[in-house]
Amino acid sequence: MFISTAHAHGLLGGEAGSHDGPLLLLAIATFVISLLVAEKKWRRRKLRLQNAAAAAGADEAEPAVQAETDITEKE
């Protein structure tokens, strides 16, 4: 016999006797997908905050420009 019965049945640490592979693969896939979803949400949040800051900056800049044109009209 070339392979002992203990080795053939996975008692020596081989993967033949283990059925945890699909469960481990599912756990890793779930973790990776959750990381991708979290990153996507983070990027959207960051972009939304940047757009809000830019809009707030533009709103503050408009009165300054308006005040500057009022000064030139008075002269």
C-alpha positions in Angstrom: 0.0 0.0 0.0 1.5 3.4 -1.0 -0.7 5.6 1.2 -1.5 4.7 4.8 -5.1 4.7 5.9 -4.4 7.4 8.5 -3.0 9.7 5.9 -5.7 8.9 3.4 -8.4 9.9 5.9 -6.7 13.1 6.9 -5.7 12.2 10.4 -2.2 13.6 9.9 -3.3 17.1 9.1 -4.2 16.7 5.5 -7.2 18.5 4.0 -8.9 15.3 3.0 -10.8 15.1 6.3 -11.6 18.8 6.7 -14.9 20.3 5.5 -14.2 23.8 6.8 -12.9 25.1 3.5 -16.2 26.3 2.0 -17.2 27.9 5.4 -13.8 29.6 5.6 -14.1 30.8 2.0 -17.6 32.2 2.7 -16.3 34.0 5.8 -13.4 35.6 3.9 -15.7 36.6 1.0 -18.2 38.2 3.4 -15.4 40.1 5.1 -13.9 41.4 1.8 -17.4 42.4 0.5 -18.2 44.2 3.7 -14.8 46.1 3.5 -15.6 47.1 -0.1 -19.1 48.4 0.9 -17.7 50.3 3.8 -15.1 51.9 1.6 -17.7 52.9 -1.0 -19.8 54.5 1.8 -16.8 56.3 3.2 -15.9 57.7 -0.2 -19.4 58.9 -0.8 -19.5 60.5 2.6 -16.2 62.2 2.0 -17.3 63.5 -1.4 -20.6 64.8 0.0 -18.7 66.6 2.8 -16.3 68.1 0.3 -19.2 69.3 -1.9 -21.0 70.8 1.1 -17.8 72.6 2.1 -17.3 73.9 -1.4 -20.9 75.0 -1.6 -20.6 76.7 1.8 -17.4 78.4 0.6 -19.1 79.6 -2.5 -22.1 81.0 -0.5 -19.7 83.0 1.7 -17.7 84.2 -1.3 -20.8 85.6 -3.1 -21.6 88.3 -0.6 -18.0 89.5 -0.6 -18.1 89.8 -4.4 -21.4 91.6 -4.1 -20.1 94.0 -1.5 -17.1 94.7 -3.7 -19.3 95.6 -6.6 -21.4 97.9 -4.4 -18.3 99.8 -3.4 -17.3 100.3 -7.0 -20.8 101.5 -8.0 -20.8 104.1 -5.2 -17.7 105.8 -6.5 
